[in-house]
Structures are given as structure tokens and as C-alpha cells.
Amino acid sequence: MVILREGLCPGLSAGIVAVLKANNVKTVIDLVASDLEELARKCSLSYKTLMAVRRVLLAQYSAFPSSGADVYEELKSSTAILPTGNRKLDILLDSGLYTGEVTEIAGAAGSGKTQTCQSIAVNVAYNLKQTVLYVDTTGGLTASRLLQLVQSRTKSEDEQVASLQRIEVIRVFDIYKLFDAFQDLRHQISQQLLRSGEPLRLVIVDSVCAVIYPMLGGKHTEGMAIMMQLARELQTLAHDYHLAILISNSITKDGATGNRPALGRSWSFVPSTRILLTPTELNCGHSIVSLVKSPRQPTNLQLDMEIGICGTLEENNLSS
Ligand SMILES: Nc1ncnc2c1ncn2[C@@H]1O[C@H](COP(=O)(O)OP(=O)(O)OP(=O)(O)O)[C@@H](O)[C@H]1O
């Protein structure tokens, strides 16, 4: 509900707002729903001025319906699916990570979130030849591990270098620096300033809780507001630039329902897809991956995923 105020649109002066308010016309809806002839008479205002103001407000605040066919066409032109480099994980995710969506990997410390993020980054950079922005908020990313993962894909040094150049790494350790990084990203995309020159398709934030948790102590409501600002930023980045966004999150232990992704109910609406990693006690270097939220798949799917020298990437028979 938008309140009428001076400058909301051309012609809406403080005087007009005051007169309208005195006649119980306080919001945009009140104004567009009024009989303008009668209102002009009651308020001693020019009918022409009110009409012009209403026309601008209608253009600014109306929702224009679009047909199902238009929505489907937009979806087809803006959606790409990025395979993760692990066939079983792709089946669980209905082919991979979708652009325009936020996907979350949740799990306890050591469950393999960072290894999964790095492996997916390498797969997108090497196999798909697309740029990845990797935002490291925990210091968990190491260049030597990235190189090891790339080396598991190719022996060619040129290809290794080219793949590593497609992974842009930013290290930020607080949420304000993260907002700055996203601001820079918008600027770089709009000016086509990405260093690799290849299209950016994937943004990874490992992890979101590392920058959100410090905000949730003390003034809780302020922290929640900042958390939801980050949520909006991730969703609009994914939507506006057709990016797949992959975030990692920790878990909270709940006596009644077992482990569940951290950051509470408000955050649970942010990712479209959520997977939960649980290390297996019997099989070291393996995690059970459970699909806990998905817009396309049943959420009882599970798989056993190995996390080894090749991360979560499948073994590759290197030829040259
Ligand atoms: N170079 C490596 N080679 C093989 N396996 C590795 C390697 N590095 C890590 N791992 C495996 O990955 C596990 C740790 O995974 P990872 O660091 O991704 O956990 P995490 O969920 O990100 O933890 P945290 O929340 O503490 O960052 C280790 O227990 C180990 O099994």
C-alpha cells in the first residue's frame, strides 16, 4: 500500500497531498479508485491535474498480467542447467543447478560442503567453459585444492590454467563486504568487465551462515533485517542476471526432527532447492545427500556420495 507523498510523481505537490489527505485520500489505491470529478470538486483541485497524476501512478504501480505462454517463453530463454560433474547428484537435482535459482548445501562441519562447492566450480569452469565467482567467507578455499581438482580433469597445463582463470575468488569475512562484492559484481556484469571474458553463470557463497551468524546476536531484529536483505540480493542477482547461485549453510540439531539447515524459517524460503549432507559413520569419505526442498523433485530422494581426491567429481580417465 503506497502512501501518497510529495514528489511521488510529477505534479503531486505537498499542497495537493495535504488537500487529498484532508479528504481521506491517503494512498495510491484511494486515489485511483476515487471518482475524480467528484474529488476535484470536493478538494477544489483541477480535474486535469488529478487525471494526469492518476495516469502516472497507474503506470508506476499497476501489475501487468502476462500469459502462461509468455512466462514459459521467458523461462526457456533464461534458464540453463549446470551439471555438477557428479551424475548421481545431477539426478537428485533434476539435471544440475538451475540459473535464476538459489540452491543450498547444508551440513555439519566436515560434511563436505566446501569440497562439493569447489568440485562444482571446477566442473563449470572446465567442462562448461563458463566463469564462476567463488565467494569464500570461511577461508576454506585453497588454490592447491582447486588445482588438484582441475588436474583430475585434464593433464594439459594450458587447460588447467584456462580453467583456473575462469574461477574468480573473492574473500570476504563480513556481510557488509559481501554486499560490496555483489555491488561490484552488478557493475562488472553491466559493463562486461569480468576478467575471463566468458559469461558468468555460477556464483558460490561458501558459507552464508559465517557472515550472518555474527549479525544475529544482540539486536536480533536488526540482524534479521540484514539477513533478509542478503536473501533479496541473492534472489535478485539470480533472477536479473540468469545466474545459478549456490550457497552453503550449516545445520542446527533439533531433538524432534533431527538435523536441519540453520538460519530458521525465514531463511528457509530463500533457496529453491536444498540438499543436506550427512557424513556416513561406517564409510569414511562418504556423505549421504538428502534432497530436503525442491520445486521439481520429490523430497525423499537420497544418495551416497564419495568425497575423495577428485572431490565430488567422478573419476576421469585422463588421456593427455
Ligand atoms: N584434499 C582432499 N582429498 C580428499 N578428501 C578431502 C580433501 N580435502 C577434504 N577432504 C574430505 O572432505 C571433508 C571435509 O570437507 P569440507 O571441508 O568440504 O567440509 P565442510 O562441510 O565445508 O566443513 P566446514 O563447515 O568446517 O567448512 C574431509 O573430512 C575429507 O573427508
PDBQT file of the ligand as one rigid body, heavy atoms in Angstrom, charges set to zero:
ROOT
HETATM    1  N1  LIG A 401      42.295 -32.990  -0.495  1.00  0.00    +0.000 N 
HETATM    2  C1  LIG A 401      41.352 -33.841  -0.114  1.00  0.00    +0.000 A 
HETATM    3  N2  LIG A 401      41.321 -35.076  -0.590  1.00  0.00    +0.000 NA
HETATM    4  C2  LIG A 401      40.362 -35.935  -0.231  1.00  0.00    +0.000 A 
HETATM    5  N3  LIG A 401      39.361 -35.644   0.629  1.00  0.00    +0.000 NA
HETATM    6  C3  LIG A 401      39.346 -34.427   1.147  1.00  0.00    +0.000 A 
HETATM    7  C4  LIG A 401      40.316 -33.458   0.810  1.00  0.00    +0.000 A 
HETATM    8  N4  LIG A 401      40.047 -32.348   1.493  1.00  0.00    +0.000 NA
HETATM    9  C5  LIG A 401      38.943 -32.612   2.228  1.00  0.00    +0.000 A 
HETATM   10  N5  LIG A 401      38.517 -33.860   2.019  1.00  0.00    +0.000 N 
HETATM   11  C6  LIG A 401      37.343 -34.517   2.620  1.00  0.00    +0.000 C 
HETATM   12  O1  LIG A 401      36.351 -33.554   2.820  1.00  0.00    +0.000 OA
HETATM   13  C7  LIG A 401      35.987 -33.491   4.219  1.00  0.00    +0.000 C 
HETATM   14  C8  LIG A 401      35.866 -32.034   4.654  1.00  0.00    +0.000 C 
HETATM   15  O2  LIG A 401      35.004 -31.442   3.788  1.00  0.00    +0.000 OA
HETATM   16  P1  LIG A 401      34.763 -29.883   3.751  1.00  0.00    +0.000 P 
HETATM   17  O3  LIG A 401      35.963 -29.107   4.126  1.00  0.00    +0.000 OA
HETATM   18  O4  LIG A 401      34.144 -29.641   2.435  1.00  0.00    +0.000 OA
HETATM   19  O5  LIG A 401      33.673 -29.779   4.909  1.00  0.00    +0.000 OA
HETATM   20  P2  LIG A 401      32.688 -28.588   5.220  1.00  0.00    +0.000 P 
HETATM   21  O6  LIG A 401      31.345 -29.201   5.302  1.00  0.00    +0.000 OA
HETATM   22  O7  LIG A 401      32.892 -27.495   4.250  1.00  0.00    +0.000 OA
HETATM   23  O8  LIG A 401      33.201 -28.191   6.634  1.00  0.00    +0.000 OA
HETATM   24  P3  LIG A 401      33.247 -26.721   7.311  1.00  0.00    +0.000 P 
HETATM   25  O9  LIG A 401      31.831 -26.364   7.579  1.00  0.00    +0.000 OA
HETATM   26  O10 LIG A 401      34.040 -26.967   8.559  1.00  0.00    +0.000 OA
HETATM   27  O11 LIG A 401      33.938 -25.814   6.342  1.00  0.00    +0.000 OA
HETATM   28  C9  LIG A 401      37.099 -34.151   4.969  1.00  0.00    +0.000 C 
HETATM   29  O12 LIG A 401      36.564 -34.797   6.086  1.00  0.00    +0.000 OA
HETATM   30  C10 LIG A 401      37.660 -35.121   3.965  1.00  0.00    +0.000 C 
HETATM   31  O13 LIG A 401      36.932 -36.336   4.041  1.00  0.00    +0.000 OA
ENDROOT
TORSDOF 0
